[in-house]
Amino acid sequence: MPFFSKQTELKKKYESKWAGADLLGSGNFAHVYKATKKEGGTKVAVKVIDKAKVEDMEDVKREVEIMDDIDHPNVIKLYEIYDEPKKMNLVMELVTGGELFDRIVAKGHYTEADAADVIKTLCRALAYLHSKQIVHRDLKPENLLYSTPDDDAVLKVADFGLARVVKGTDMMKTACGTPGYVAPEILRNKGYNSGAVDVWSAGVIMYILLCGFPPFYEEELPALFQQILGGKYDFPSPWWDGISKPAKDLIKRMLDLEPKTRITAAQVLEDPWIKNPSGNSLADGKASLKKYNATRKLKKAAKGIMAAQRMAAVMGTAQ
């Protein structure tokens, strides 16, 4: 894939206000806008990266190269790249259906079969990525999005900012990911080189889908990491009383402390619970998930406010 080969004017091909309602989100060095392709009217998302604010453009190029090599129905698609002297513009698939947990909270009825369908879809994407030696390294609810608000919307894996391609005996040593979802081998800081870290994160997500709260939870990070390193979780009553044994067995295989014996994403797809899940109702788990999801979003908002206040203080504009 050619980088910096020529400059193309994005606005000749795509129409957007590039502000206001068309602004979908902002980060430290990028803004994401909704846009419309002038020829055909296709709706897309355009990520505009400010190169001056990026610490290392090689990281951005690595993410783009990985996304450009991915073509799977359950992964966000990168369509085009418009490279300018000061900006890099990524034209991507637009998804409008919201986050995984939000969708489940809004559902009228929720069962183990529904949860199994989510895990099956997620592991289809992971099996594909891992077959290409791509490790995501940051699976979490915020990165699992639905294509549209429709009931039959497709679940998509997003955000490949921490993803890496690992071949042969290559080892990753970066401690990355999101606390609570991070695999123990990452915390051990001795190197890791497989998609097993993604399966662990998927196991945490499955646990939450079934009971509504995470398997590892401590307010302080050192205590949380000790829980993860020791694999200290259980299936507490009464929340897990009505959940089938095959579901619990699969979680145990996904949350295996040893990455070499941990089940793979491809093996998850062949698991009995995935192929023939129970229809048990998860009403209690859904109620717990609603509380957990609200708390998660509140903490995320609070962190955003604190970050803005710190920035204002640095800039001398704090009120």
Short mmCIF file of the C-alpha atoms (twelve columns), coordinates in Angstrom:
data_MODEL
# 
_entry.id   MODEL 
# 
loop_
_atom_site.group_PDB 
_atom_site.id 
_atom_site.type_symbol 
_atom_site.label_atom_id 
_atom_site.label_alt_id 
_atom_site.label_comp_id 
_atom_site.label_asym_id 
_atom_site.label_seq_id 
_atom_site.Cartn_x 
_atom_site.Cartn_y 
_atom_site.Cartn_z 
_atom_site.pdbx_PDB_model_num 
ATOM 1   C CA . MET A 1   0.000   0.000   0.000  1 
ATOM 2   C CA . PRO A 2   1.576   3.336   -1.040 1 
ATOM 3   C CA . PHE A 3   2.133   5.987   1.602  1 
ATOM 4   C CA . PHE A 4   2.811   9.633   0.787  1 
ATOM 5   C CA . SER A 5   2.672   8.805   -2.937 1 
ATOM 6   C CA . LYS A 6   0.549   11.799  -3.864 1 
ATOM 7   C CA . GLN A 7   -1.711  14.382  -2.299 1 
ATOM 8   C CA . THR A 8   -5.408  14.157  -3.014 1 
ATOM 9   C CA . GLU A 9   -8.083  16.633  -2.069 1 
ATOM 10  C CA . LEU A 10  -10.534 14.766  0.131  1 
ATOM 11  C CA . LYS A 11  -13.220 17.415  -0.185 1 
ATOM 12  C CA . LYS A 12  -13.474 16.941  -3.938 1 
ATOM 13  C CA . LYS A 13  -14.823 13.444  -3.384 1 
ATOM 14  C CA . TYR A 14  -16.593 13.676  -0.013 1 
ATOM 15  C CA . GLU A 15  -19.044 16.188  1.376  1 
ATOM 16  C CA . SER A 16  -19.276 17.114  5.067  1 
ATOM 17  C CA . LYS A 17  -19.694 20.166  7.273  1 
ATOM 18  C CA . TRP A 18  -16.397 19.105  8.936  1 
ATOM 19  C CA . ALA A 19  -17.871 20.493  12.165 1 
ATOM 20  C CA . GLY A 20  -21.063 20.605  14.230 1 
ATOM 21  C CA . ALA A 21  -23.412 17.653  13.874 1 
ATOM 22  C CA . ASP A 22  -21.020 15.945  11.445 1 
ATOM 23  C CA . LEU A 23  -18.329 15.715  14.141 1 
ATOM 24  C CA . LEU A 24  -18.635 12.173  15.514 1 
ATOM 25  C CA . GLY A 25  -15.784 12.302  18.006 1 
ATOM 26  C CA . SER A 26  -12.432 13.806  18.959 1 
ATOM 27  C CA . GLY A 27  -9.166  12.562  20.427 1 
ATOM 28  C CA . ASN A 28  -5.727  13.880  21.274 1 
ATOM 29  C CA . PHE A 29  -4.606  14.065  17.670 1 
ATOM 30  C CA . ALA A 30  -7.646  13.302  15.512 1 
ATOM 31  C CA . HIS A 31  -11.244 14.212  14.762 1 
ATOM 32  C CA . VAL A 32  -13.803 11.865  13.196 1 
ATOM 33  C CA . TYR A 33  -16.486 13.270  10.913 1 
ATOM 34  C CA . LYS A 34  -19.513 11.876  9.140  1 
ATOM 35  C CA . ALA A 35  -19.283 12.446  5.397  1 
ATOM 36  C CA . THR A 36  -21.093 11.522  2.187  1 
ATOM 37  C CA . LYS A 37  -19.457 10.306  -0.992 1 
ATOM 38  C CA . LYS A 38  -20.582 12.700  -3.714 1 
ATOM 39  C CA . GLU A 39  -20.779 9.910   -6.267 1 
ATOM 40  C CA . GLY A 40  -23.307 7.352   -5.018 1 
ATOM 41  C CA . GLY A 41  -24.180 8.981   -1.683 1 
ATOM 42  C CA . THR A 42  -22.458 6.396   0.539  1 
ATOM 43  C CA . LYS A 43  -22.195 7.507   4.178  1 
ATOM 44  C CA . VAL A 44  -18.709 7.127   5.669  1 
ATOM 45  C CA . ALA A 45  -16.634 8.159   8.665  1 
ATOM 46  C CA . VAL A 46  -13.515 10.223  8.027  1 
ATOM 47  C CA . LYS A 47  -10.747 10.241  10.625 1 
ATOM 48  C CA . VAL A 48  -8.636  13.388  10.209 1 
ATOM 49  C CA . ILE A 49  -5.246  12.997  11.890 1 
ATOM 50  C CA . ASP A 50  -3.213  16.088  12.753 1 
ATOM 51  C CA . LYS A 51  0.371   14.985  12.096 1 
ATOM 52  C CA . ALA A 52  1.828   17.766  14.245 1 
ATOM 53  C CA . LYS A 53  0.110   16.290  17.314 1 
ATOM 54  C CA . VAL A 54  1.196   12.698  16.694 1 
ATOM 55  C CA . GLU A 55  4.228   11.623  18.716 1 
ATOM 56  C CA . ASP A 56  5.296   8.984   16.204 1 
ATOM 57  C CA . MET A 57  3.759   8.774   12.734 1 
ATOM 58  C CA . GLU A 58  5.160   5.247   12.414 1 
ATOM 59  C CA . ASP A 59  2.463   4.139   14.877 1 
ATOM 60  C CA . VAL A 60  -0.222  5.655   12.665 1 
ATOM 61  C CA . LYS A 61  1.263   4.088   9.540  1 
ATOM 62  C CA . ARG A 62  1.336   0.696   11.283 1 
ATOM 63  C CA . GLU A 63  -2.346  0.990   12.222 1 
ATOM 64  C CA . VAL A 64  -3.273  2.004   8.683  1 
ATOM 65  C CA . GLU A 65  -1.281  -0.831  7.138  1 
ATOM 66  C CA . ILE A 66  -3.031  -3.333  9.395  1 
ATOM 67  C CA . MET A 67  -6.497  -1.963  8.644  1 
ATOM 68  C CA . ASP A 68  -5.767  -1.877  4.924  1 
ATOM 69  C CA . ASP A 69  -5.002  -5.606  5.058  1 
ATOM 70  C CA . ILE A 70  -8.292  -6.507  6.766  1 
ATOM 71  C CA . ASP A 71  -11.445 -7.495  4.901  1 
ATOM 72  C CA . HIS A 72  -13.975 -9.167  7.189  1 
ATOM 73  C CA . PRO A 73  -17.692 -8.468  7.754  1 
ATOM 74  C CA . ASN A 74  -17.173 -8.158  11.526 1 
ATOM 75  C CA . VAL A 75  -14.291 -5.680  11.395 1 
ATOM 76  C CA . ILE A 76  -14.507 -1.955  10.623 1 
ATOM 77  C CA . LYS A 77  -13.375 -1.429  7.024  1 
ATOM 78  C CA . LEU A 78  -10.833 1.144   5.860  1 
ATOM 79  C CA . TYR A 79  -11.827 2.341   2.379  1 
ATOM 80  C CA . GLU A 80  -9.365  5.031   1.346  1 
ATOM 81  C CA . ILE A 81  -6.423  7.145   2.515  1 
ATOM 82  C CA . TYR A 82  -5.886  10.784  1.590  1 
ATOM 83  C CA . ASP A 83  -2.452  11.897  2.661  1 
ATOM 84  C CA . GLU A 84  -1.679  15.622  2.943  1 
ATOM 85  C CA . PRO A 85  1.422   17.457  4.216  1 
ATOM 86  C CA . LYS A 86  -0.164  18.275  7.585  1 
ATOM 87  C CA . LYS A 87  -2.966  15.743  7.822  1 
ATOM 88  C CA . MET A 88  -3.751  12.121  7.097  1 
ATOM 89  C CA . ASN A 89  -7.381  11.406  6.287  1 
ATOM 90  C CA . LEU A 90  -8.760  7.892   6.680  1 
ATOM 91  C CA . VAL A 91  -12.097 7.129   5.038  1 
ATOM 92  C CA . MET A 92  -13.714 4.300   6.972  1 
ATOM 93  C CA . GLU A 93  -16.952 2.387   7.276  1 
ATOM 94  C CA . LEU A 94  -19.563 4.358   9.209  1 
ATOM 95  C CA . VAL A 95  -21.220 2.464   12.064 1 
ATOM 96  C CA . THR A 96  -24.243 3.968   13.803 1 
ATOM 97  C CA . GLY A 97  -25.645 1.202   16.006 1 
ATOM 98  C CA . GLY A 98  -23.783 2.041   19.204 1 
ATOM 99  C CA . GLU A 99  -21.754 -0.065  21.640 1 
ATOM 100 C CA . LEU A 100 -22.368 -3.710  22.466 1 
ATOM 101 C CA . PHE A 101 -23.396 -3.228  26.103 1 
ATOM 102 C CA . ASP A 102 -25.752 -0.348  25.260 1 
ATOM 103 C CA . ARG A 103 -27.570 -2.574  22.770 1 
ATOM 104 C CA . ILE A 104 -27.987 -5.392  25.279 1 
ATOM 105 C CA . VAL A 105 -29.310 -3.058  27.990 1 
ATOM 106 C CA . ALA A 106 -31.901 -1.790  25.512 1 
ATOM 107 C CA . LYS A 107 -33.068 -5.286  24.511 1 
ATOM 108 C CA . GLY A 108 -36.435 -6.432  25.810 1 
ATOM 109 C CA . HIS A 109 -35.396 -10.068 26.253 1 
ATOM 110 C CA . TYR A 110 -31.894 -11.436 26.734 1 
ATOM 111 C CA . THR A 111 -30.751 -15.072 26.949 1 
ATOM 112 C CA . GLU A 112 -27.619 -17.222 26.952 1 
ATOM 113 C CA . ALA A 113 -28.245 -17.814 23.252 1 
ATOM 114 C CA . ASP A 114 -28.010 -14.059 22.643 1 
ATOM 115 C CA . ALA A 115 -24.715 -13.927 24.540 1 
ATOM 116 C CA . ALA A 116 -23.415 -16.948 22.603 1 
ATOM 117 C CA . ASP A 117 -24.226 -15.215 19.329 1 
ATOM 118 C CA . VAL A 118 -22.128 -12.207 20.398 1 
ATOM 119 C CA . ILE A 119 -19.146 -14.363 21.391 1 
ATOM 120 C CA . LYS A 120 -19.427 -16.397 18.186 1 
ATOM 121 C CA . THR A 121 -19.389 -13.230 16.091 1 
ATOM 122 C CA . LEU A 122 -16.468 -11.778 18.044 1 
ATOM 123 C CA . CYS A 123 -14.424 -14.972 17.764 1 
ATOM 124 C CA . ARG A 124 -15.106 -15.240 14.037 1 
ATOM 125 C CA . ALA A 125 -13.431 -11.867 13.680 1 
ATOM 126 C CA . LEU A 126 -10.595 -12.865 16.027 1 
ATOM 127 C CA . ALA A 127 -9.981  -16.169 14.229 1 
ATOM 128 C CA . TYR A 128 -9.670  -14.223 10.976 1 
ATOM 129 C CA . LEU A 129 -7.303  -11.637 12.478 1 
ATOM 130 C CA . HIS A 130 -5.164  -14.269 14.172 1 
ATOM 131 C CA . SER A 131 -4.913  -16.246 10.925 1 
ATOM 132 C CA . LYS A 132 -3.226  -13.135 9.519  1 
ATOM 133 C CA . GLN A 133 -0.981  -12.865 12.622 1 
ATOM 134 C CA . ILE A 134 -2.834  -9.691  13.681 1 
ATOM 135 C CA . VAL A 135 -3.297  -9.245  17.434 1 
ATOM 136 C CA . HIS A 136 -5.785  -6.537  18.455 1 
ATOM 137 C CA . ARG A 137 -4.578  -6.074  22.070 1 
ATOM 138 C CA . ASP A 138 -7.393  -3.755  23.179 1 
ATOM 139 C CA . LEU A 139 -10.703 -5.604  23.056 1 
ATOM 140 C CA . LYS A 140 -13.279 -3.914  25.286 1 
ATOM 141 C CA . PRO A 141 -16.964 -2.889  25.058 1 
ATOM 142 C CA . GLU A 142 -16.133 0.507   23.524 1 
ATOM 143 C CA . ASN A 143 -14.465 -1.245  20.594 1 
ATOM 144 C CA . LEU A 144 -17.396 -3.532  19.779 1 
ATOM 145 C CA . LEU A 145 -19.906 -1.569  17.711 1 
ATOM 146 C CA . TYR A 146 -23.073 -2.327  15.756 1 
ATOM 147 C CA . SER A 147 -23.343 -1.311  12.109 1 
ATOM 148 C CA . THR A 148 -26.838 0.211   12.410 1 
ATOM 149 C CA . PRO A 149 -29.619 0.631   15.011 1 
ATOM 150 C CA . ASP A 150 -31.589 -2.195  13.307 1 
ATOM 151 C CA . ASP A 151 -32.313 -5.434  15.178 1 
ATOM 152 C CA . ASP A 152 -30.321 -7.448  12.633 1 
ATOM 153 C CA . ALA A 153 -27.309 -5.114  12.716 1 
ATOM 154 C CA . VAL A 154 -23.824 -6.606  12.383 1 
ATOM 155 C CA . LEU A 155 -21.344 -6.449  15.274 1 
ATOM 156 C CA . LYS A 156 -17.974 -4.947  14.308 1 
ATOM 157 C CA . VAL A 157 -14.542 -4.856  15.952 1 
ATOM 158 C CA . ALA A 158 -13.055 -1.351  15.890 1 
ATOM 159 C CA . ASP A 159 -9.922  0.601   16.895 1 
ATOM 160 C CA . PHE A 160 -6.661  -0.986  15.778 1 
ATOM 161 C CA . GLY A 161 -4.440  1.640   17.372 1 
ATOM 162 C CA . LEU A 162 -2.700  -0.958  19.563 1 
ATOM 163 C CA . ALA A 163 -2.831  -3.822  17.059 1 
ATOM 164 C CA . ARG A 164 0.349   -5.510  15.867 1 
ATOM 165 C CA . VAL A 165 1.366   -8.104  13.283 1 
ATOM 166 C CA . VAL A 166 3.395   -10.855 14.952 1 
ATOM 167 C CA . LYS A 167 5.284   -13.427 12.903 1 
ATOM 168 C CA . GLY A 168 7.449   -16.380 13.869 1 
ATOM 169 C CA . THR A 169 9.270   -15.859 17.129 1 
ATOM 170 C CA . ASP A 170 8.543   -12.129 17.324 1 
ATOM 171 C CA . MET A 171 7.671   -11.040 20.844 1 
ATOM 172 C CA . MET A 172 5.530   -8.128  22.003 1 
ATOM 173 C CA . LYS A 173 6.602   -6.539  25.255 1 
ATOM 174 C CA . THR A 174 4.455   -3.417  25.432 1 
ATOM 175 C CA . ALA A 175 2.188   -3.332  28.481 1 
ATOM 176 C CA . CYS A 176 -1.027  -2.156  26.863 1 
ATOM 177 C CA . GLY A 177 -4.752  -2.736  26.895 1 
ATOM 178 C CA . THR A 178 -7.512  -1.707  29.275 1 
ATOM 179 C CA . PRO A 179 -7.416  -2.604  33.005 1 
ATOM 180 C CA . GLY A 180 -9.898  -5.360  33.733 1 
ATOM 181 C CA . TYR A 181 -9.656  -6.810  30.219 1 
ATOM 182 C CA . VAL A 182 -5.875  -7.192  29.975 1 
ATOM 183 C CA . ALA A 183 -4.356  -10.696 29.859 1 
ATOM 184 C CA . PRO A 184 -1.999  -11.888 32.627 1 
ATOM 185 C CA . GLU A 185 0.922   -12.508 30.241 1 
ATOM 186 C CA . ILE A 186 0.908   -8.811  29.379 1 
ATOM 187 C CA . LEU A 187 1.126   -7.926  33.066 1 
ATOM 188 C CA . ARG A 188 3.993   -10.378 33.633 1 
ATOM 189 C CA . ASN A 189 6.140   -8.197  31.362 1 
ATOM 190 C CA . LYS A 190 8.074   -11.177 29.981 1 
ATOM 191 C CA . GLY A 191 6.887   -10.913 26.399 1 
ATOM 192 C CA . TYR A 192 3.965   -12.479 24.517 1 
ATOM 193 C CA . ASN A 193 3.492   -13.379 20.875 1 
ATOM 194 C CA . SER A 194 0.003   -14.680 20.157 1 
ATOM 195 C CA . GLY A 195 -3.655  -13.834 19.855 1 
ATOM 196 C CA . ALA A 196 -4.234  -15.546 23.207 1 
ATOM 197 C CA . VAL A 197 -4.348  -12.068 24.771 1 
ATOM 198 C CA . ASP A 198 -7.437  -11.294 22.664 1 
ATOM 199 C CA . VAL A 199 -9.156  -14.529 23.694 1 
ATOM 200 C CA . TRP A 200 -8.612  -13.621 27.351 1 
ATOM 201 C CA . SER A 201 -10.275 -10.236 26.763 1 
ATOM 202 C CA . ALA A 202 -13.144 -11.965 24.955 1 
ATOM 203 C CA . GLY A 203 -13.509 -14.256 27.976 1 
ATOM 204 C CA . VAL A 204 -13.857 -11.248 30.266 1 
ATOM 205 C CA . ILE A 205 -16.479 -9.799  27.921 1 
ATOM 206 C CA . MET A 206 -18.366 -13.122 27.893 1 
ATOM 207 C CA . TYR A 207 -18.361 -13.237 31.688 1 
ATOM 208 C CA . ILE A 208 -19.856 -9.730  31.841 1 
ATOM 209 C CA . LEU A 209 -22.439 -10.572 29.167 1 
ATOM 210 C CA . LEU A 210 -23.739 -13.444 31.273 1 
ATOM 211 C CA . CYS A 211 -23.865 -11.936 34.768 1 
ATOM 212 C CA . GLY A 212 -23.585 -8.164  34.297 1 
ATOM 213 C CA . PHE A 213 -20.318 -7.502  36.154 1 
ATOM 214 C CA . PRO A 214 -16.625 -8.263  35.500 1 
ATOM 215 C CA . PRO A 215 -14.707 -11.281 36.823 1 
ATOM 216 C CA . PHE A 216 -11.887 -9.081  38.113 1 
ATOM 217 C CA . TYR A 217 -12.735 -5.895  39.968 1 
ATOM 218 C CA . GLU A 218 -10.743 -3.714  42.348 1 
ATOM 219 C CA . GLU A 219 -10.697 0.071   42.621 1 
ATOM 220 C CA . GLU A 220 -6.897  0.194   42.863 1 
ATOM 221 C CA . LEU A 221 -4.902  -1.041  39.874 1 
ATOM 222 C CA . PRO A 222 -2.233  -2.985  41.833 1 
ATOM 223 C CA . ALA A 223 -4.952  -5.049  43.532 1 
ATOM 224 C CA . LEU A 224 -6.786  -5.530  40.230 1 
ATOM 225 C CA . PHE A 225 -3.622  -6.726  38.500 1 
ATOM 226 C CA . GLN A 226 -2.894  -9.157  41.345 1 
ATOM 227 C CA . GLN A 227 -6.377  -10.623 40.886 1 
ATOM 228 C CA . ILE A 228 -5.751  -11.083 37.152 1 
ATOM 229 C CA . LEU A 229 -2.260  -12.530 37.627 1 
ATOM 230 C CA . GLY A 230 -3.660  -15.063 40.074 1 
ATOM 231 C CA . GLY A 231 -6.749  -15.817 37.976 1 
ATOM 232 C CA . LYS A 232 -8.846  -15.107 41.047 1 
ATOM 233 C CA . TYR A 233 -12.475 -15.111 39.942 1 
ATOM 234 C CA . ASP A 234 -15.522 -17.241 40.640 1 
ATOM 235 C CA . PHE A 235 -19.185 -17.669 39.695 1 
ATOM 236 C CA . PRO A 236 -21.004 -16.178 42.713 1 
ATOM 237 C CA . SER A 237 -24.535 -17.035 43.738 1 
ATOM 238 C CA . PRO A 238 -27.240 -16.018 43.001 1 
ATOM 239 C CA . TRP A 239 -26.102 -14.337 39.761 1 
ATOM 240 C CA . TRP A 240 -24.633 -17.503 38.267 1 
ATOM 241 C CA . ASP A 241 -27.135 -20.019 39.625 1 
ATOM 242 C CA . GLY A 242 -29.241 -20.101 36.472 1 
ATOM 243 C CA . ILE A 243 -26.369 -20.063 33.990 1 
ATOM 244 C CA . SER A 244 -25.474 -23.347 32.304 1 
ATOM 245 C CA . LYS A 245 -22.367 -25.392 33.092 1 
ATOM 246 C CA . PRO A 246 -21.152 -25.371 29.444 1 
ATOM 247 C CA . ALA A 247 -21.067 -21.560 29.566 1 
ATOM 248 C CA . LYS A 248 -18.957 -21.622 32.726 1 
ATOM 249 C CA . ASP A 249 -16.679 -24.276 31.242 1 
ATOM 250 C CA . LEU A 250 -15.993 -22.122 28.173 1 
ATOM 251 C CA . ILE A 251 -15.164 -19.119 30.345 1 
ATOM 252 C CA . LYS A 252 -12.650 -21.251 32.264 1 
ATOM 253 C CA . ARG A 253 -10.980 -22.245 28.985 1 
ATOM 254 C CA . MET A 254 -10.849 -18.627 27.790 1 
ATOM 255 C CA . LEU A 255 -9.536  -17.360 31.138 1 
ATOM 256 C CA . ASP A 256 -6.797  -19.983 31.355 1 
ATOM 257 C CA . LEU A 257 -3.756  -18.311 32.955 1 
ATOM 258 C CA . GLU A 258 -1.408  -20.160 30.618 1 
ATOM 259 C CA . PRO A 259 -1.595  -18.723 27.070 1 
ATOM 260 C CA . LYS A 260 -0.240  -21.943 25.515 1 
ATOM 261 C CA . THR A 261 -3.160  -23.996 26.820 1 
ATOM 262 C CA . ARG A 262 -5.798  -21.263 26.534 1 
ATOM 263 C CA . ILE A 263 -8.463  -22.032 23.962 1 
ATOM 264 C CA . THR A 264 -8.015  -20.293 20.598 1 
ATOM 265 C CA . ALA A 265 -10.639 -18.146 18.865 1 
ATOM 266 C CA . ALA A 266 -11.080 -20.853 16.206 1 
ATOM 267 C CA . GLN A 267 -11.606 -23.469 18.943 1 
ATOM 268 C CA . VAL A 268 -14.199 -21.265 20.658 1 
ATOM 269 C CA . LEU A 269 -16.287 -21.514 17.494 1 
ATOM 270 C CA . GLU A 270 -16.360 -25.301 17.902 1 
ATOM 271 C CA . ASP A 271 -17.270 -25.234 21.593 1 
ATOM 272 C CA . PRO A 272 -20.541 -27.027 22.551 1 
ATOM 273 C CA . TRP A 273 -21.957 -23.886 24.205 1 
ATOM 274 C CA . ILE A 274 -21.407 -21.837 21.053 1 
ATOM 275 C CA . LYS A 275 -22.956 -24.481 18.818 1 
ATOM 276 C CA . ASN A 276 -25.901 -25.310 21.088 1 
ATOM 277 C CA . PRO A 277 -26.338 -22.626 23.767 1 
ATOM 278 C CA . SER A 278 -28.928 -22.721 26.488 1 
ATOM 279 C CA . GLY A 279 -31.976 -20.519 26.122 1 
ATOM 280 C CA . ASN A 280 -31.820 -19.585 29.807 1 
ATOM 281 C CA . SER A 281 -33.019 -16.065 30.538 1 
ATOM 282 C CA . LEU A 282 -30.387 -13.573 31.697 1 
ATOM 283 C CA . ALA A 283 -32.805 -11.056 33.192 1 
ATOM 284 C CA . ASP A 284 -30.769 -10.729 36.401 1 
ATOM 285 C CA . GLY A 285 -27.552 -10.367 34.416 1 
ATOM 286 C CA . LYS A 286 -29.134 -7.710  32.222 1 
ATOM 287 C CA . ALA A 287 -30.166 -5.700  35.296 1 
ATOM 288 C CA . SER A 288 -26.627 -5.930  36.682 1 
ATOM 289 C CA . LEU A 289 -25.182 -5.030  33.286 1 
ATOM 290 C CA . LYS A 290 -27.323 -1.898  33.178 1 
ATOM 291 C CA . LYS A 291 -25.772 -0.732  36.464 1 
ATOM 292 C CA . TYR A 292 -22.246 -1.725  35.416 1 
ATOM 293 C CA . ASN A 293 -22.610 -0.027  32.039 1 
ATOM 294 C CA . ALA A 294 -23.847 3.198   33.636 1 
ATOM 295 C CA . THR A 295 -20.944 3.184   36.109 1 
ATOM 296 C CA . ARG A 296 -18.453 2.491   33.307 1 
ATOM 297 C CA . LYS A 297 -19.728 5.427   31.266 1 
ATOM 298 C CA . LEU A 298 -19.790 7.714   34.311 1 
ATOM 299 C CA . LYS A 299 -16.141 6.923   35.051 1 
ATOM 300 C CA . LYS A 300 -15.226 7.505   31.412 1 
ATOM 301 C CA . ALA A 301 -16.963 10.898  31.445 1 
ATOM 302 C CA . ALA A 302 -15.283 11.839  34.729 1 
ATOM 303 C CA . LYS A 303 -11.863 10.988  33.299 1 
ATOM 304 C CA . GLY A 304 -12.626 13.165  30.291 1 
ATOM 305 C CA . ILE A 305 -13.595 16.116  32.498 1 
ATOM 306 C CA . MET A 306 -10.479 15.688  34.639 1 
ATOM 307 C CA . ALA A 307 -8.283  15.558  31.543 1 
ATOM 308 C CA . ALA A 308 -9.883  18.741  30.214 1 
ATOM 309 C CA . GLN A 309 -9.395  20.476  33.556 1 
ATOM 310 C CA . ARG A 310 -5.734  19.447  33.671 1 
ATOM 311 C CA . MET A 311 -5.246  20.757  30.137 1 
ATOM 312 C CA . ALA A 312 -6.980  24.027  31.034 1 
ATOM 313 C CA . ALA A 313 -4.706  24.411  34.045 1 
ATOM 314 C CA . VAL A 314 -1.635  23.815  31.899 1 
ATOM 315 C CA . MET A 315 -2.853  26.362  29.346 1 
ATOM 316 C CA . GLY A 316 -3.676  28.849  32.086 1 
ATOM 317 C CA . THR A 317 -7.386  28.943  31.268 1 
ATOM 318 C CA . ALA A 318 -8.851  27.111  34.261 1 
ATOM 319 C CA . GLN A 319 -11.897 28.832  35.712 1 
# 
